[in-house]
């Protein structure tokens, strides 16, 4: 039996995302996620998510009008472009709709841009914050999660996604318009467990859709190869499932669709790793005691780490709970 340790993934996958924090005062009128209004006639340069990063003025455009169309204040737009207060841009002026190049509070690291000036990747440094990064590059937290093929990017204490030295992606690669139209099989927690591909599906398109890196997809589906197109009609596993991982090395049963139903614990198993292996959002909710309120009936031998007692058969299905 091969046991794989999935480092860097456990803290952010298949646990409920904590509430997104309120943006700081400096992020008021943030350009993140802004696509602009259709009343402007000049050309716009958009990023891979459709966010407007640049706008080129035409006759009749004013700083105030452009700013309002993109959800910015005139002062903020002037600041982004080094324009003096009261000055009006001439026709043909390419205006930045995101902060001017260079470090800002909460996003002091270095960035890579494409030929159009669109930020593409960023190296995180000490004291960076998710709000600072989102604001500097005009992308939302949800878009950052998609670009990096993770379920979400916010967690208390900035211990996983926002860590010094981590290179993050700010954009997603182009994908075939035919991709993503295949059939998905979900478990009782509404988590995708399998996907059957169609023409146009690639590791990137699957990664963006299901927030799974190419490395993960290859581990979960050893018959696939990164250098080979994925044939249409291929059933892709989106959870470790058959792949034992550290902290979840026991055996399990499945239903007719291959969805995990029950799991028998092994020594060293933990609640979090079992949940991650099988795409379970809340393991305890499928194993409620017959009496009492919250909690679960199964035994833990170490409560702080969530280490489970071995040789227990527990439910992995919300619609087929085990109650004792």
N, C-alpha and C positions, 0 to 999 in steps of 0.2 A: 504494500500500500504506500502510495506517495503522499506525503503530507506537505502542503504548500503553505508558507507563511505569507500572507498578503499584507505587506507593510504599507502604512500610510493610507489605507483604505477604510479600515474598520471604524475610525472615529466619525466618518461622514456618511456612511452608506447604510441604508435600511434602518436608521433610527429617525424618529420624528424630528424635523428641523425646528429649532427654537424660533421664537418670534423674531422677525426682522426689526432691528432697532430703528428708532427715529433718526433721520439724518441730522448731522450737526448744523449749527447756525451757518457755518461757512459754505454749506452745500445748498442753501436756499437758491432757487433758480438754477439748479443744476441742469446741465444739458443732457444728462444721461437718459438714453431711451427716446430722445426727441427726434421726430421725423419731419417736423416743420409743417406749415400750413400751405395749401395749394394756391394761395392768392399771389405769391411771388412768381415772377417770370424768369428770373435768372437761373443758371445751372447750379445744381447742388452735388457735392461729392458725399456719398453715403458710405458707411462702413458695411461689414458683412451682415449686420442685423437691420440695416435700413436707417440707422441713426445718422442724422446730418452732421457732418464734421466741418464742412466748408460750404460757403455760398458765395457766388460771384454776382455782384450787383449789376443792375441795368438802369437805364435812364428812369428817373422817378423814384428810385429806391431811397429811403432815408434810414439812418441808423436806428431810429426809434421803430420804424416799420419792420425792418428786418429783425430787430431784437424781439418785438412782440410776436412775430410769426413763428419764432423758434423758442418761445417761452423764456426769454432772457430779459433782463433789464438793459436799458441803453448803457448804463455805467458798466455793467458786466461785459457786454459785447465790446465796448470801447477798451476795457482792460485787456481782454483776450487779444486784441489787435494793436495795442499801443497807440490808440487814437486819442487825441486831445479832446477834452470835454467841449462840446459845441461844434466840433468839426464834423463834416459830412463826407462820406466816402464817394469818390468819383465812380462813374459807371465803369465796370470792368475790374473793380477791386475785389480780390478774393478774400473774404472775411472768414476768420476762424470762429467756429461755433463751440469749440472746446477750449479750455485754458491754453495760454501760450506755452510753447515748449519749455521744458525745464522743470526742476523739482518744485513741489508745493508741499505744504504741511500734510502729512499723512500719505505722501507718495513721493519719496525722495530718491527713488532708484532710477536706473537707466532704462530707456525704452528703445525698441526697434520699430521703425516705420517703413511702410512700403513707398513706392514711387509717387503715390498721390498724397503722402503725408499722413495716411491712416495709421494709427498705432497698432502694431501687430503682436508684440510680446513685451513683457516687462519683468525685470529682476527685482524682487522684493528686498528691502533693506530694513534694518531695525527701526522701530517706531512707526512703520507704515500701518495704515488701517484700511479696512474694506471701503469705508466711505471716501477716504482720500483717493484711493485708486479709482473707484467708480467715477468720482467727480473729475479727476484729471483727464481721464480718457473717454468720458461720455458714454459709458456702458453701465447697465444696471447689474445688480448682483445676480439676477436670473440669467442674464446674458453671459456673464463671466462663468457661471456654472456650466452653461451649455458649451462655451468655447473650450472649457477644460474637461468636459465629459464627466462631470461629477454631479450628484443630486442637488447640492447647494453649496454655498461658499461661506456662509456665516456660522460661526460657532463661538460660544463664550470664551473669551481669553485669547482669541486669535492663535490657536495652537496647532491648527492643521493647515488651512489654506494660506493664511497670512503668516508666513514664517520666513525669516531672513534667509536670503540666498535662493529661495524658490523661484524658478522661472515659470511664469504663468502666461497663458495665451489670452490675447485680447480680442481675437477674431476667430471665426470658424472658416474652414476651407469650403470651397464650392462643392455642392453635391448635386447629383443627377436629379432632375425634377420628377423622375419616375419613382424615386426611392421612397420608402416609408409606407407604401400602400399594401404591404403584406399583412397577414393575419397574426394576431397576438393572443397568446394564452396567458391569462393572469391567475394568480392564486386568490385565496379568499380575502386577502388583505389588499387586493387591487394592485399588486405588484406584478410587473411583467416577468414571466418565467421563461417563455419561449416565444420566438418570432419566426415566421416562415417568410423567407425572402422573395422579392420580386426583381425583375430586371432593373438595374440602376442602383441597387443596394450595394454599399461598400462598408468597410470598417469605419470610415468617418461618418457616413450617414447613420449607421446603427449606433455609433458612439454618441452622436449628438442627440439622437432620438431617445435612447435608453440610458444615457449618462454612464457609459461603460467605455473604458479605454481599450485600444486595440490589444494591449497586453492582457487585459482581463478576458476579452472575448476569445483570444487564442488559448488561454489557460482553460476556459470553460468548454472550448470546442477544439480538442486536439487534432481533429481531422482537417481543420482549416489551416491555410498558410497565408501569411501577411503579403506575400508577393504574388498571390494568385487571386483572380476575381472570384467572388462568391456566386455560385450558380443560383439562378432563380429556383425556388422551391426547396431551398435548404432550410431545415429546421435548426435555428440557432438557440442554444441555451444561454440565458441571460443572468443566471445565478450560478454559483459554484456547484450546488447539487451533488453530482457524483464525485466531485473533486473535494476530498477531505482537506480541511485547513486547520492550522494550529488553533486549538480550542474548540474544535468541532470535528472529531474523528470517528464518531459513532456511526451506526447503521440506521437506515430509514426505509419507510415504505412509501409507495406512490399510488395515485389513482390511475384510471384508464388514460388520462391525458398526460401522465408523467408528473403531475403536481404532487409534491411531498405532502404526506398525511401525518405520519408519526415518526418519531425519532427516539432511538435508544441511546442514552448518554454513555460516554466513555470517560475514563479517568482524565482529568484536566480540562474537560469541557466547560465553557462559560456561556452564560445566557447571551451575551452580545455576539459571540462568534457563531453560536448555533443560529441565532436570528439572521446574521449576515449570510451564512452559507445557504439558507433556504428562502431568503427574501421575505422574512417575517417582520412585520412592523412592530408588533407587541406580543412577545411570546407568552407573557403572563395572561393576556386576555383569552388565549385558547386553552388555558389550564387553571381556571378559577376553581376555588374550593366550593363544595356544596353548601357550606355554612360560612358565615362571616362576610366581610366586605371585600376590600382590596387585597391584593397579593395573589399568590399562587399556591397550589397544593404541593408542588414538587419540592424536593429537599435540596438545600444549598449547604455546602460544607465550608464556604467562605463567603459571607454576605458582601463585604466591601468589593470584592472582585467579581461577584456573581458566579463563582465556581459551583458547578452542579455536582451532586452525588452521582457516581456512576451507576449504570444498569437500571436506569429509570426510563420507562417509555412514556413520552410526553407528546402532546398534540402540536402539530405545525399548521393546523387549519382552523380558522376562526369559525367556519360553518360546521366543523366536526370537532367540537371541543372535548376534552377529557376533564370531567368534573369528579372530584373525590372529596 
